[in-house]
């Protein structure tokens, strides 16, 4: 339970950092969250957003496709990833 909360805290921190234009710091926060909960598709989607903010669409597409290919994909994350991939076409 505590590890899950720590992952969520890193994810939320990344969200805040991304809002403030600190994409590299956000990416680091998302990486920390994924190290704890590698199957969390929302964090993977958020990492893709950070990659986009850093000008790396290839890495973003990799993360977004991983969300779509996930066997445990959360429906909301899947929907967000699909929309983002459509924008990148």
C-alpha positions in Angstrom: 0.0 0.0 0.0 2.7 2.5 0.9 4.6 1.8 -2.3 1.5 2.4 -4.3 1.0 5.8 -2.5 4.6 6.7 -3.2 4.2 6.0 -6.9 1.0 8.2 -6.9 2.9 10.9 -5.2 5.7 10.8 -7.8 3.1 10.8 -10.6 1.3 13.9 -9.1 4.6 15.6 -8.7 5.3 15.0 -12.3 2.0 16.5 -13.3 2.7 19.6 -11.3 6.2 20.0 -12.8 4.9 19.5 -16.3 2.3 22.3 -15.7 5.1 24.6 -14.6 7.1 23.8 -17.8 9.7 21.7 -16.0 9.4 18.7 -18.4 12.8 17.1 -17.6 12.0 17.1 -13.9 8.5 15.8 -14.7 10.1 13.0 -16.7 12.3 12.1 -13.8 9.3 12.0 -11.4 7.4 9.7 -13.8 10.4 7.5 -14.1 10.5 7.2 -10.3 6.8 6.3 -10.3 7.2 3.7 -13.0 10.1 2.1 -11.1 7.6 1.4 -8.3 4.5 0.5 -10.3 5.7 -0.4 -13.8 2.1 -1.5 -14.8 0.5 1.8 -14.1 -0.7 2.9 -17.6 -1.6 6.4 -16.4 2.0 7.0 -15.4 3.2 5.7 -18.8 0.8 8.0 -20.5 2.1 10.9 -18.4 5.7 10.0 -19.3 4.7 10.2 -22.9 3.4 13.8 -22.3 6.7 14.7 -20.8 8.6 13.2 -23.8 6.4 15.4 -26.1 7.1 18.5 -24.0 10.8 17.7 -24.4 10.5 17.4 -28.2 10.9 13.6 -28.3 7.8 12.3 -30.2 9.5 8.9 -30.9 9.8 8.1 -27.2 6.2 9.4 -26.6 4.8 7.1 -29.3 6.6 4.2 -27.7 5.0 4.9 -24.4 1.6 5.5 -25.9 1.7 2.3 -27.9 2.7 0.5 -24.7 -0.4 1.7 -23.0 -2.5 0.4 -25.9 -0.7 -2.9 -25.9 -1.0 -3.3 -22.1 -2.8 -6.4 -20.9 -3.8 -4.5 -17.7 -4.6 -1.2 -19.4 -6.9 1.1 -17.5 -9.7 2.2 -19.9 -9.1 5.9 -19.1 -5.4 5.7 -19.9 -6.2 3.7 -23.1 -8.6 6.5 -24.2 -6.1 9.2 -23.5 -3.3 7.4 -25.3 -5.5 6.8 -28.3 -6.4 10.5 -28.6 -2.7 11.5 -28.2 -1.6 9.1 -30.9 -4.2 10.5 -33.3 -2.7 14.0 -32.8 0.8 12.7 -33.6 -0.2 11.2 -37.0 
